[in-house]
Amino acid sequence: MEAAPIPTRRELAMHEMWCGADMSGEPVWHVLTPDKTSTLCGVEKQEEAARRHTTDRHCFSCMKSFQLVVESH
Ligand SMILES: [Zn+2]
């Protein structure tokens, strides 16, 4: 996992990535909130781990929110 342009290891410890569907149903990498129940862009995390998506796309909303979080520290 080195494709993501942003998160440092320390930030990743707090914010895990989760591969789920975006608004159009395409798989994207979201950033999870610290409690890991939803994503930074407001998508509820679903447990469909059996279906492994592979993508190199990242959720734009999550990335934006994530950067704000990082910068605020
Ligand atoms: Zn997202």
N, CA, C, O and the ligand as a Tripos MOL2 file, in Angstrom:
@<TRIPOS>MOLECULE
protein
  293   291    74     0     0
PROTEIN
NO_CHARGES

@<TRIPOS>ATOM
      1 N           0.8150   -1.2060    0.0000 N.3       1 MET1
      2 CA          0.0000    0.0000    0.0000 C.3       1 MET1
      3 C           0.8430    1.2470    0.0000 C.2       1 MET1
      4 O           1.0630    1.8470    1.0520 O.2       1 MET1
      5 N           1.3040    1.6360   -1.1240 N.am      2 GLU2
      6 CA          2.1030    2.8500   -1.1570 C.3       2 GLU2
      7 C           1.6000    3.8180   -2.2270 C.2       2 GLU2
      8 O           2.2410    4.8240   -2.5320 O.2       2 GLU2
      9 N           0.4630    3.4930   -2.7740 N.am      3 ALA3
     10 CA         -0.0580    4.3000   -3.8630 C.3       3 ALA3
     11 C          -0.6460    5.6290   -3.3750 C.2       3 ALA3
     12 O          -0.5870    6.6420   -4.0720 O.2       3 ALA3
     13 N          -1.2090    5.6030   -2.1740 N.am      4 ALA4
     14 CA         -1.8650    6.8050   -1.6730 C.3       4 ALA4
     15 C          -0.8640    7.9470   -1.5490 C.2       4 ALA4
     16 O           0.1980    7.7890   -0.9460 O.2       4 ALA4
     17 N          -1.2010    9.0750   -2.1140 N.am      5 PRO5
     18 CA         -0.2750   10.2090   -2.1410 C.3       5 PRO5
     19 C          -0.1330   10.9170   -0.8040 C.2       5 PRO5
     20 O           0.8360   11.6510   -0.6050 O.2       5 PRO5
     21 N          -1.0420   10.7270    0.0950 N.am      6 ILE6
     22 CA         -1.0280   11.5270    1.3090 C.3       6 ILE6
     23 C          -0.5710   10.8640    2.5980 C.2       6 ILE6
     24 O           0.5120   11.1630    3.1010 O.2       6 ILE6
     25 N          -1.3940    9.9600    3.1410 N.am      7 PRO7
     26 CA         -1.2830    9.6850    4.5790 C.3       7 PRO7
     27 C           0.0900    9.2310    5.0340 C.2       7 PRO7
     28 O           0.7290    8.3880    4.4040 O.2       7 PRO7
     29 N           0.5150    9.7900    6.1060 N.am      8 THR8
     30 CA          1.7010    9.2790    6.7600 C.3       8 THR8
     31 C           1.2880    8.0540    7.5560 C.2       8 THR8
     32 O           0.0970    7.8110    7.7470 O.2       8 THR8
     33 N           2.2340    7.3020    8.0090 N.am      9 ARG9
     34 CA          1.9230    6.0920    8.7500 C.3       9 ARG9
     35 C           1.1740    6.4210   10.0340 C.2       9 ARG9
     36 O           0.2820    5.6880   10.4620 O.2       9 ARG9
     37 N           1.5530    7.5240   10.6260 N.am     10 ARG10
     38 CA          0.9330    7.9200   11.8780 C.3      10 ARG10
     39 C          -0.5310    8.2940   11.6700 C.2      10 ARG10
     40 O          -1.3890    7.9400   12.4780 O.2      10 ARG10
     41 N          -0.8090    8.9990   10.6000 N.am     11 GLU11
     42 CA         -2.1930    9.3510   10.3190 C.3      11 GLU11
     43 C          -3.0000    8.1100    9.9460 C.2      11 GLU11
     44 O          -4.1810    8.0020   10.2750 O.2      11 GLU11
     45 N          -2.3670    7.2040    9.2780 N.am     12 LEU12
     46 CA         -3.0620    5.9900    8.8940 C.3      12 LEU12
     47 C          -3.4330    5.1530   10.0980 C.2      12 LEU12
     48 O          -4.4030    4.3970   10.0540 O.2      12 LEU12
     49 N          -2.6760    5.2770   11.1670 N.am     13 ALA13
     50 CA         -3.0010    4.5430   12.3780 C.3      13 ALA13
     51 C          -4.3590    4.9810   12.9130 C.2      13 ALA13
     52 O          -5.0720    4.2000   13.5440 O.2      13 ALA13
     53 N          -4.7020    6.2250   12.6570 N.am     14 MET14
     54 CA         -5.9820    6.7500   13.1090 C.3      14 MET14
     55 C          -7.0610    6.6300   12.0490 C.2      14 MET14
     56 O          -8.2430    6.4820   12.3580 O.2      14 MET14
     57 N          -6.6400    6.6950   10.8060 N.am     15 HIS15
     58 CA         -7.6130    6.6900    9.7170 C.3      15 HIS15
     59 C          -7.2880    5.5750    8.7450 C.2      15 HIS15
     60 O          -6.3610    5.6920    7.9430 O.2      15 HIS15
     61 N          -8.0300    4.5230    8.8140 N.am     16 GLU16
     62 CA         -7.8190    3.4310    7.8950 C.3      16 GLU16
     63 C          -8.4910    3.7060    6.5670 C.2      16 GLU16
     64 O          -9.4730    4.4440    6.4800 O.2      16 GLU16
     65 N          -7.9420    3.0990    5.5470 N.am     17 MET17
     66 CA         -8.5700    3.1790    4.2460 C.3      17 MET17
     67 C          -9.5810    2.0410    4.1330 C.2      17 MET17
     68 O          -9.4110    0.9720    4.7200 O.2      17 MET17
     69 N         -10.6110    2.2930    3.3800 N.am     18 TRP18
     70 CA        -11.6110    1.2520    3.1440 C.3      18 TRP18
     71 C         -12.0730    1.3450    1.7100 C.2      18 TRP18
     72 O         -12.4490    2.4150    1.2320 O.2      18 TRP18
     73 N         -12.0450    0.2380    1.0420 N.am     19 CYS19
     74 CA        -12.4510    0.2100   -0.3500 C.3      19 CYS19
     75 C         -13.9370   -0.0920   -0.4480 C.2      19 CYS19
     76 O         -14.3840   -1.1990   -0.1490 O.2      19 CYS19
     77 N         -14.6820    0.8970   -0.8660 N.am     20 GLY20
     78 CA        -16.1250    0.7240   -1.0160 C.3      20 GLY20
     79 C         -16.5930    1.4200   -2.2780 C.2      20 GLY20
     80 O         -15.7950    1.9340   -3.0600 O.2      20 GLY20
     81 N         -17.8870    1.4240   -2.4550 N.am     21 ALA21
     82 CA        -18.4380    2.0230   -3.6560 C.3      21 ALA21
     83 C         -18.6250    3.5230   -3.4770 C.2      21 ALA21
     84 O         -18.9420    3.9940   -2.3840 O.2      21 ALA21
     85 N         -18.4310    4.2520   -4.5380 N.am     22 ASP22
     86 CA        -18.7410    5.6770   -4.4960 C.3      22 ASP22
     87 C         -20.1870    5.8790   -4.9480 C.2      22 ASP22
     88 O         -20.9390    4.9130   -5.0770 O.2      22 ASP22
     89 N         -20.5680    7.1090   -5.1830 N.am     23 MET23
     90 CA        -21.9610    7.4140   -5.5080 C.3      23 MET23
     91 C         -22.4420    6.6810   -6.7550 C.2      23 MET23
     92 O         -23.6260    6.3660   -6.8730 O.2      23 MET23
     93 N         -21.5490    6.4150   -7.6660 N.am     24 SER24
     94 CA        -21.9500    5.7610   -8.9090 C.3      24 SER24
     95 C         -21.7130    4.2530   -8.8610 C.2      24 SER24
     96 O         -21.8630    3.5560   -9.8640 O.2      24 SER24
     97 N         -21.3400    3.7620   -7.6790 N.am     25 GLY25
     98 CA        -21.1820    2.3290   -7.5360 C.3      25 GLY25
     99 C         -19.8110    1.7960   -7.9080 C.2      25 GLY25
    100 O         -19.5600    0.5920   -7.8440 O.2      25 GLY25
    101 N         -18.9320    2.7000   -8.2930 N.am     26 GLU26
    102 CA        -17.5780    2.2830   -8.6470 C.3      26 GLU26
    103 C         -16.7420    2.1260   -7.3820 C.2      26 GLU26
    104 O         -16.9000    2.9100   -6.4460 O.2      26 GLU26
    105 N         -15.8700    1.1480   -7.3310 N.am     27 PRO27
    106 CA        -15.0290    0.9890   -6.1500 C.3      27 PRO27
    107 C         -13.9840    2.1040   -6.0360 C.2      27 PRO27
    108 O         -13.2850    2.4340   -6.9940 O.2      27 PRO27
    109 N         -13.9080    2.6640   -4.8400 N.am     28 VAL28
    110 CA        -12.9040    3.6810   -4.5550 C.3      28 VAL28
    111 C         -12.3970    3.4670   -3.1310 C.2      28 VAL28
    112 O         -13.0470    2.8120   -2.3160 O.2      28 VAL28
    113 N         -11.2530    4.0180   -2.8560 N.am     29 TRP29
    114 CA        -10.7260    3.9780   -1.5060 C.3      29 TRP29
    115 C         -11.2430    5.1720   -0.7200 C.2      29 TRP29
    116 O         -10.9940    6.3270   -1.0660 O.2      29 TRP29
    117 N         -11.9670    4.8610    0.3430 N.am     30 HIS30
    118 CA        -12.4120    5.8920    1.2540 C.3      30 HIS30
    119 C         -11.4790    5.9280    2.4550 C.2      30 HIS30
    120 O         -10.7180    4.9910    2.6990 O.2      30 HIS30
    121 N         -11.5520    7.0160    3.1950 N.am     31 VAL31
    122 CA        -10.8380    7.1110    4.4580 C.3      31 VAL31
    123 C         -11.8610    6.9820    5.5780 C.2      31 VAL31
    124 O         -12.8640    7.6960    5.5990 O.2      31 VAL31
    125 N         -11.6050    6.0800    6.4990 N.am     32 LEU32
    126 CA        -12.5450    5.8650    7.5840 C.3      32 LEU32
    127 C         -12.3410    6.8800    8.7040 C.2      32 LEU32
    128 O         -11.2390    7.3780    8.9310 O.2      32 LEU32
    129 N         -13.4350    7.1650    9.3880 N.am     33 THR33
    130 CA        -13.3500    7.9950   10.5850 C.3      33 THR33
    131 C         -12.6260    7.1960   11.6740 C.2      33 THR33
    132 O         -12.5160    5.9740   11.5710 O.2      33 THR33
    133 N         -12.1380    7.8690   12.7050 N.am     34 PRO34
    134 CA        -11.3970    7.1580   13.7570 C.3      34 PRO34
    135 C         -12.1830    6.0150   14.4020 C.2      34 PRO34
    136 O         -11.5870    5.0260   14.8300 O.2      34 PRO34
    137 N         -13.4820    6.1330   14.4750 N.am     35 ASP35
    138 CA        -14.2490    5.0240   15.0670 C.3      35 ASP35
    139 C         -14.5470    3.9140   14.0480 C.2      35 ASP35
    140 O         -15.1180    2.8770   14.3860 O.2      35 ASP35
    141 N         -14.1490    4.1560   12.8130 N.am     36 LYS36
    142 CA        -14.1950    3.1320   11.7660 C.3      36 LYS36
    143 C         -15.6040    2.6360   11.4290 C.2      36 LYS36
    144 O         -15.7630    1.5150   10.9440 O.2      36 LYS36
    145 N         -16.6120    3.4460   11.6750 N.am     37 THR37
    146 CA        -17.9650    3.0250   11.3320 C.3      37 THR37
    147 C         -18.4490    3.6900   10.0600 C.2      37 THR37
    148 O         -19.4040    3.2270    9.4370 O.2      37 THR37
    149 N         -17.7990    4.7700    9.6730 N.am     38 SER38
    150 CA        -18.1920    5.4300    8.4450 C.3      38 SER38
    151 C         -16.9600    6.0900    7.8240 C.2      38 SER38
    152 O         -15.8560    6.0370    8.3650 O.2      38 SER38
    153 N         -17.1910    6.7060    6.6760 N.am     39 THR39
    154 CA        -16.0740    7.3260    5.9850 C.3      39 THR39
    155 C         -16.1090    8.8330    6.1820 C.2      39 THR39
    156 O         -17.1200    9.3850    6.6150 O.2      39 THR39
    157 N         -15.0280    9.4810    5.8710 N.am     40 LEU40
    158 CA        -14.9540   10.9330    6.0300 C.3      40 LEU40
    159 C         -15.9440   11.6540    5.1340 C.2      40 LEU40
    160 O         -16.3420   12.7800    5.4300 O.2      40 LEU40
    161 N         -16.3440   11.0190    4.0450 N.am     41 CYS41
    162 CA        -17.2970   11.6670    3.1490 C.3      41 CYS41
    163 C         -18.7240   11.3030    3.5130 C.2      41 CYS41
    164 O         -19.6610   11.7090    2.8250 O.2      41 CYS41
    165 N         -18.9050   10.5350    4.6000 N.am     42 GLY42
    166 CA        -20.2490   10.2860    5.1060 C.3      42 GLY42
    167 C         -20.8870    8.9970    4.6450 C.2      42 GLY42
    168 O         -22.0740    8.7790    4.8890 O.2      42 GLY42
    169 N         -20.1350    8.1370    3.9880 N.am     43 VAL43
    170 CA        -20.6770    6.8400    3.5960 C.3      43 VAL43
    171 C         -20.5600    5.8890    4.7780 C.2      43 VAL43
    172 O         -19.5260    5.8230    5.4430 O.2      43 VAL43
    173 N         -21.6270    5.1640    5.0220 N.am     44 GLU44
    174 CA        -21.5800    4.1850    6.0930 C.3      44 GLU44
    175 C         -20.8020    2.9650    5.6240 C.2      44 GLU44
    176 O         -21.0270    2.4400    4.5340 O.2      44 GLU44
    177 N         -19.8910    2.5360    6.4640 N.am     45 LYS45
    178 CA        -19.0730    1.3940    6.0740 C.3      45 LYS45
    179 C         -19.9030    0.1200    6.0620 C.2      45 LYS45
    180 O         -20.6200   -0.1780    7.0170 O.2      45 LYS45
    181 N         -19.7980   -0.6170    4.9830 N.am     46 GLN46
    182 CA        -20.5090   -1.8800    4.8860 C.3      46 GLN46
    183 C         -19.5240   -3.0170    4.9500 C.2      46 GLN46
    184 O         -18.4010   -2.9400    4.4510 O.2      46 GLN46
    185 N         -19.9840   -4.0740    5.5810 N.am     47 GLU47
    186 CA        -19.1210   -5.2420    5.6990 C.3      47 GLU47
    187 C         -19.3100   -6.1480    4.4940 C.2      47 GLU47
    188 O         -20.1010   -7.0920    4.5300 O.2      47 GLU47
    189 N         -18.5970   -5.8600    3.4580 N.am     48 GLU48
    190 CA        -18.6340   -6.7750    2.3360 C.3      48 GLU48
    191 C         -17.2050   -7.1470    1.9680 C.2      48 GLU48
    192 O         -16.7670   -7.0540    0.8210 O.2      48 GLU48
    193 N         -16.5270   -7.5620    2.9870 N.am     49 ALA49
    194 CA        -15.1130   -7.8600    2.8160 C.3      49 ALA49
    195 C         -14.8890   -9.0380    1.8840 C.2      49 ALA49
    196 O         -13.8260   -9.1810    1.2800 O.2      49 ALA49
    197 N         -15.9200   -9.8870    1.7790 N.am     50 ALA50
    198 CA        -15.7740  -11.0580    0.9290 C.3      50 ALA50
    199 C         -15.5390  -10.6370   -0.5170 C.2      50 ALA50
    200 O         -14.8510  -11.3130   -1.2820 O.2      50 ALA50
    201 N         -16.1250   -9.5130   -0.8590 N.am     51 ARG51
    202 CA        -15.9840   -9.0420   -2.2280 C.3      51 ARG51
    203 C         -14.8390   -8.0450   -2.2920 C.2      51 ARG51
    204 O         -15.0140   -6.8670   -1.9800 O.2      51 ARG51
    205 N         -13.7240   -8.4950   -2.6770 N.am     52 ARG52
    206 CA        -12.5180   -7.6580   -2.6750 C.3      52 ARG52
    207 C         -12.4130   -6.8570   -3.9590 C.2      52 ARG52
    208 O         -12.2100   -7.3990   -5.0460 O.2      52 ARG52
    209 N         -12.5560   -5.5720   -3.8020 N.am     53 HIS53
    210 CA        -12.3510   -4.7110   -4.9550 C.3      53 HIS53
    211 C         -10.8790   -4.3540   -5.0360 C.2      53 HIS53
    212 O         -10.1890   -4.2510   -4.0210 O.2      53 HIS53
    213 N         -10.4250   -4.1750   -6.2230 N.am     54 THR54
    214 CA         -9.1070   -3.5840   -6.3640 C.3      54 THR54
    215 C          -9.2390   -2.3630   -7.2480 C.2      54 THR54
    216 O          -9.8080   -2.4190   -8.3390 O.2      54 THR54
    217 N          -8.7130   -1.2850   -6.7670 N.am     55 THR55
    218 CA         -8.7860   -0.0430   -7.5120 C.3      55 THR55
    219 C          -7.6440    0.8400   -7.0770 C.2      55 THR55
    220 O          -7.0920    0.6640   -5.9910 O.2      55 THR55
    221 N          -7.2930    1.7750   -7.9080 N.am     56 ASP56
    222 CA         -6.3040    2.7540   -7.4810 C.3      56 ASP56
    223 C          -6.9440    4.1300   -7.3950 C.2      56 ASP56
    224 O          -6.2650    5.1510   -7.2840 O.2      56 ASP56
    225 N          -8.2720    4.1290   -7.4500 N.am     57 ARG57
    226 CA         -8.9840    5.3980   -7.3110 C.3      57 ARG57
    227 C          -9.2130    5.6980   -5.8450 C.2      57 ARG57
    228 O          -9.4540    4.7990   -5.0390 O.2      57 ARG57
    229 N          -9.1360    6.9590   -5.5170 N.am     58 HIS58
    230 CA         -9.4090    7.3760   -4.1500 C.3      58 HIS58
    231 C         -10.5960    8.3140   -4.1470 C.2      58 HIS58
    232 O         -10.7850    9.1120   -5.0650 O.2      58 HIS58
    233 N         -11.3960    8.2010   -3.0910 N.am     59 CYS59
    234 CA        -12.5490    9.0660   -2.9600 C.3      59 CYS59
    235 C         -12.0770   10.5080   -2.7670 C.2      59 CYS59
    236 O         -11.3450   10.8200   -1.8280 O.2      59 CYS59
    237 N         -12.5070   11.3600   -3.6630 N.am     60 PHE60
    238 CA        -12.0180   12.7360   -3.6420 C.3      60 PHE60
    239 C         -12.4570   13.4670   -2.3780 C.2      60 PHE60
    240 O         -11.6830   14.2050   -1.7690 O.2      60 PHE60
    241 N         -13.7060   13.2490   -1.9970 N.am     61 SER61
    242 CA        -14.2160   13.9100   -0.7940 C.3      61 SER61
    243 C         -13.4340   13.4750    0.4400 C.2      61 SER61
    244 O         -13.0900   14.2960    1.2910 O.2      61 SER61
    245 N         -13.1610   12.1930    0.5280 N.am     62 CYS62
    246 CA        -12.4020   11.6870    1.6690 C.3      62 CYS62
    247 C         -11.0020   12.2770    1.6910 C.2      62 CYS62
    248 O         -10.5090   12.6840    2.7430 O.2      62 CYS62
    249 N         -10.3720   12.3240    0.5440 N.am     63 MET63
    250 CA         -9.0110   12.8430    0.4810 C.3      63 MET63
    251 C          -8.9660   14.3050    0.9110 C.2      63 MET63
    252 O          -8.0520   14.7370    1.6140 O.2      63 MET63
    253 N          -9.9650   15.0480    0.4760 N.am     64 LYS64
    254 CA        -10.0280   16.4560    0.8450 C.3      64 LYS64
    255 C         -10.2060   16.6210    2.3450 C.2      64 LYS64
    256 O          -9.5030   17.4020    2.9860 O.2      64 LYS64
    257 N         -11.1590   15.8730    2.8960 N.am     65 SER65
    258 CA        -11.4070   15.9300    4.3360 C.3      65 SER65
    259 C         -10.1760   15.4760    5.1030 C.2      65 SER65
    260 O          -9.8030   16.0520    6.1240 O.2      65 SER65
    261 N          -9.5650   14.4380    4.5850 N.am     66 PHE66
    262 CA         -8.4100   13.8830    5.2720 C.3      66 PHE66
    263 C          -7.2850   14.9140    5.3580 C.2      66 PHE66
    264 O          -6.6340   15.0580    6.3930 O.2      66 PHE66
    265 N          -7.0740   15.6110    4.2740 N.am     67 GLN67
    266 CA         -6.0150   16.6260    4.2660 C.3      67 GLN67
    267 C          -6.3030   17.7360    5.2580 C.2      67 GLN67
    268 O          -5.3970   18.2640    5.9040 O.2      67 GLN67
    269 N          -7.5800   18.0830    5.3710 N.am     68 LEU68
    270 CA         -7.9470   19.1070    6.3570 C.3      68 LEU68
    271 C          -7.6540   18.6210    7.7680 C.2      68 LEU68
    272 O          -7.1570   19.3690    8.6090 O.2      68 LEU68
    273 N          -7.9700   17.3590    8.0090 N.am     69 VAL69
    274 CA         -7.6940   16.7730    9.3270 C.3      69 VAL69
    275 C          -6.2100   16.8060    9.6260 C.2      69 VAL69
    276 O          -5.7820   17.1970   10.7120 O.2      69 VAL69
    277 N          -5.4440   16.3920    8.6500 N.am     70 VAL70
    278 CA         -3.9920   16.3340    8.8350 C.3      70 VAL70
    279 C          -3.4150   17.7300    9.0890 C.2      70 VAL70
    280 O          -2.5640   17.9310    9.9560 O.2      70 VAL70
    281 N          -3.9140   18.6850    8.2980 N.am     71 GLU71
    282 CA         -3.3750   20.0420    8.4240 C.3      71 GLU71
    283 C          -3.7700   20.6920    9.7450 C.2      71 GLU71
    284 O          -3.0870   21.5940   10.2300 O.2      71 GLU71
    285 N          -4.8730   20.2310   10.3220 N.am     72 SER72
    286 CA         -5.3410   20.8490   11.5510 C.3      72 SER72
    287 C          -4.5760   20.3510   12.7670 C.2      72 SER72
    288 O          -4.7490   20.8720   13.8680 O.2      72 SER72
    289 N          -3.7250   19.3370   12.5710 N.am     73 HIS73
    290 CA         -2.9690   18.8140   13.7100 C.3      73 HIS73
    291 C          -1.7010   19.6010   13.9450 C.2      73 HIS73
    292 O          -0.9460   19.2930   14.8670 O.2      73 HIS73
    293 ZN        -15.1660    8.7700    0.6600 Zn       74 ZN74
@<TRIPOS>BOND
     1     1     2 1
     2     2     3 1
     3     3     4 2
     4     3     5 am
     5     5     6 1
     6     6     7 1
     7     7     8 2
     8     7     9 am
     9     9    10 1
    10    10    11 1
    11    11    12 2
    12    11    13 am
    13    13    14 1
    14    14    15 1
    15    15    16 2
    16    15    17 am
    17    17    18 1
    18    18    19 1
    19    19    20 2
    20    19    21 am
    21    21    22 1
    22    22    23 1
    23    23    24 2
    24    23    25 am
    25    25    26 1
    26    26    27 1
    27    27    28 2
    28    27    29 am
    29    29    30 1
    30    30    31 1
    31    31    32 2
    32    31    33 am
    33    33    34 1
    34    34    35 1
    35    35    36 2
    36    35    37 am
    37    37    38 1
    38    38    39 1
    39    39    40 2
    40    39    41 am
    41    41    42 1
    42    42    43 1
    43    43    44 2
    44    43    45 am
    45    45    46 1
    46    46    47 1
    47    47    48 2
    48    47    49 am
    49    49    50 1
    50    50    51 1
    51    51    52 2
    52    51    53 am
    53    53    54 1
    54    54    55 1
    55    55    56 2
    56    55    57 am
    57    57    58 1
    58    58    59 1
    59    59    60 2
    60    59    61 am
    61    61    62 1
    62    62    63 1
    63    63    64 2
    64    63    65 am
    65    65    66 1
    66    66    67 1
    67    67    68 2
    68    67    69 am
    69    69    70 1
    70    70    71 1
    71    71    72 2
    72    71    73 am
    73    73    74 1
    74    74    75 1
    75    75    76 2
    76    75    77 am
    77    77    78 1
    78    78    79 1
    79    79    80 2
    80    79    81 am
    81    81    82 1
    82    82    83 1
    83    83    84 2
    84    83    85 am
    85    85    86 1
    86    86    87 1
    87    87    88 2
    88    87    89 am
    89    89    90 1
    90    90    91 1
    91    91    92 2
    92    91    93 am
    93    93    94 1
    94    94    95 1
    95    95    96 2
    96    95    97 am
    97    97    98 1
    98    98    99 1
    99    99   100 2
   100    99   101 am
   101   101   102 1
   102   102   103 1
   103   103   104 2
   104   103   105 am
   105   105   106 1
   106   106   107 1
   107   107   108 2
   108   107   109 am
   109   109   110 1
   110   110   111 1
   111   111   112 2
   112   111   113 am
   113   113   114 1
   114   114   115 1
   115   115   116 2
   116   115   117 am
   117   117   118 1
   118   118   119 1
   119   119   120 2
   120   119   121 am
   121   121   122 1
   122   122   123 1
   123   123   124 2
   124   123   125 am
   125   125   126 1
   126   126   127 1
   127   127   128 2
   128   127   129 am
   129   129   130 1
   130   130   131 1
   131   131   132 2
   132   131   133 am
   133   133   134 1
   134   134   135 1
   135   135   136 2
   136   135   137 am
   137   137   138 1
   138   138   139 1
   139   139   140 2
   140   139   141 am
   141   141   142 1
   142   142   143 1
   143   143   144 2
   144   143   145 am
   145   145   146 1
   146   146   147 1
   147   147   148 2
   148   147   149 am
   149   149   150 1
   150   150   151 1
   151   151   152 2
   152   151   153 am
   153   153   154 1
   154   154   155 1
   155   155   156 2
   156   155   157 am
   157   157   158 1
   158   158   159 1
   159   159   160 2
   160   159   161 am
   161   161   162 1
   162   162   163 1
   163   163   164 2
   164   163   165 am
   165   165   166 1
   166   166   167 1
   167   167   168 2
   168   167   169 am
   169   169   170 1
   170   170   171 1
   171   171   172 2
   172   171   173 am
   173   173   174 1
   174   174   175 1
   175   175   176 2
   176   175   177 am
   177   177   178 1
   178   178   179 1
   179   179   180 2
   180   179   181 am
   181   181   182 1
   182   182   183 1
   183   183   184 2
   184   183   185 am
   185   185   186 1
   186   186   187 1
   187   187   188 2
   188   187   189 am
   189   189   190 1
   190   190   191 1
   191   191   192 2
   192   191   193 am
   193   193   194 1
   194   194   195 1
   195   195   196 2
   196   195   197 am
   197   197   198 1
   198   198   199 1
   199   199   200 2
   200   199   201 am
   201   201   202 1
   202   202   203 1
   203   203   204 2
   204   203   205 am
   205   205   206 1
   206   206   207 1
   207   207   208 2
   208   207   209 am
   209   209   210 1
   210   210   211 1
   211   211   212 2
   212   211   213 am
   213   213   214 1
   214   214   215 1
   215   215   216 2
   216   215   217 am
   217   217   218 1
   218   218   219 1
   219   219   220 2
   220   219   221 am
   221   221   222 1
   222   222   223 1
   223   223   224 2
   224   223   225 am
   225   225   226 1
   226   226   227 1
   227   227   228 2
   228   227   229 am
   229   229   230 1
   230   230   231 1
   231   231   232 2
   232   231   233 am
   233   233   234 1
   234   234   235 1
   235   235   236 2
   236   235   237 am
   237   237   238 1
   238   238   239 1
   239   239   240 2
   240   239   241 am
   241   241   242 1
   242   242   243 1
   243   243   244 2
   244   243   245 am
   245   245   246 1
   246   246   247 1
   247   247   248 2
   248   247   249 am
   249   249   250 1
   250   250   251 1
   251   251   252 2
   252   251   253 am
   253   253   254 1
   254   254   255 1
   255   255   256 2
   256   255   257 am
   257   257   258 1
   258   258   259 1
   259   259   260 2
   260   259   261 am
   261   261   262 1
   262   262   263 1
   263   263   264 2
   264   263   265 am
   265   265   266 1
   266   266   267 1
   267   267   268 2
   268   267   269 am
   269   269   270 1
   270   270   271 1
   271   271   272 2
   272   271   273 am
   273   273   274 1
   274   274   275 1
   275   275   276 2
   276   275   277 am
   277   277   278 1
   278   278   279 1
   279   279   280 2
   280   279   281 am
   281   281   282 1
   282   282   283 1
   283   283   284 2
   284   283   285 am
   285   285   286 1
   286   286   287 1
   287   287   288 2
   288   287   289 am
   289   289   290 1
   290   290   291 1
   291   291   292 2
@<TRIPOS>SUBSTRUCTURE
     1 MET1         2 RESIDUE 1 A MET
     2 GLU2         6 RESIDUE 1 A GLU
     3 ALA3        10 RESIDUE 1 A ALA
     4 ALA4        14 RESIDUE 1 A ALA
     5 PRO5        18 RESIDUE 1 A PRO
     6 ILE6        22 RESIDUE 1 A ILE
     7 PRO7        26 RESIDUE 1 A PRO
     8 THR8        30 RESIDUE 1 A THR
     9 ARG9        34 RESIDUE 1 A ARG
    10 ARG10       38 RESIDUE 1 A ARG
    11 GLU11       42 RESIDUE 1 A GLU
    12 LEU12       46 RESIDUE 1 A LEU
    13 ALA13       50 RESIDUE 1 A ALA
    14 MET14       54 RESIDUE 1 A MET
    15 HIS15       58 RESIDUE 1 A HIS
    16 GLU16       62 RESIDUE 1 A GLU
    17 MET17       66 RESIDUE 1 A MET
    18 TRP18       70 RESIDUE 1 A TRP
    19 CYS19       74 RESIDUE 1 A CYS
    20 GLY20       78 RESIDUE 1 A GLY
    21 ALA21       82 RESIDUE 1 A ALA
    22 ASP22       86 RESIDUE 1 A ASP
    23 MET23       90 RESIDUE 1 A MET
    24 SER24       94 RESIDUE 1 A SER
    25 GLY25       98 RESIDUE 1 A GLY
    26 GLU26      102 RESIDUE 1 A GLU
    27 PRO27      106 RESIDUE 1 A PRO
    28 VAL28      110 RESIDUE 1 A VAL
    29 TRP29      114 RESIDUE 1 A TRP
    30 HIS30      118 RESIDUE 1 A HIS
    31 VAL31      122 RESIDUE 1 A VAL
    32 LEU32      126 RESIDUE 1 A LEU
    33 THR33      130 RESIDUE 1 A THR
    34 PRO34      134 RESIDUE 1 A PRO
    35 ASP35      138 RESIDUE 1 A ASP
    36 LYS36      142 RESIDUE 1 A LYS
    37 THR37      146 RESIDUE 1 A THR
    38 SER38      150 RESIDUE 1 A SER
    39 THR39      154 RESIDUE 1 A THR
    40 LEU40      158 RESIDUE 1 A LEU
    41 CYS41      162 RESIDUE 1 A CYS
    42 GLY42      166 RESIDUE 1 A GLY
    43 VAL43      170 RESIDUE 1 A VAL
    44 GLU44      174 RESIDUE 1 A GLU
    45 LYS45      178 RESIDUE 1 A LYS
    46 GLN46      182 RESIDUE 1 A GLN
    47 GLU47      186 RESIDUE 1 A GLU
    48 GLU48      190 RESIDUE 1 A GLU
    49 ALA49      194 RESIDUE 1 A ALA
    50 ALA50      198 RESIDUE 1 A ALA
    51 ARG51      202 RESIDUE 1 A ARG
    52 ARG52      206 RESIDUE 1 A ARG
    53 HIS53      210 RESIDUE 1 A HIS
    54 THR54      214 RESIDUE 1 A THR
    55 THR55      218 RESIDUE 1 A THR
    56 ASP56      222 RESIDUE 1 A ASP
    57 ARG57      226 RESIDUE 1 A ARG
    58 HIS58      230 RESIDUE 1 A HIS
    59 CYS59      234 RESIDUE 1 A CYS
    60 PHE60      238 RESIDUE 1 A PHE
    61 SER61      242 RESIDUE 1 A SER
    62 CYS62      246 RESIDUE 1 A CYS
    63 MET63      250 RESIDUE 1 A MET
    64 LYS64      254 RESIDUE 1 A LYS
    65 SER65      258 RESIDUE 1 A SER
    66 PHE66      262 RESIDUE 1 A PHE
    67 GLN67      266 RESIDUE 1 A GLN
    68 LEU68      270 RESIDUE 1 A LEU
    69 VAL69      274 RESIDUE 1 A VAL
    70 VAL70      278 RESIDUE 1 A VAL
    71 GLU71      282 RESIDUE 1 A GLU
    72 SER72      286 RESIDUE 1 A SER
    73 HIS73      290 RESIDUE 1 A HIS
    74 ZN74       293 GROUP 0 **** ****
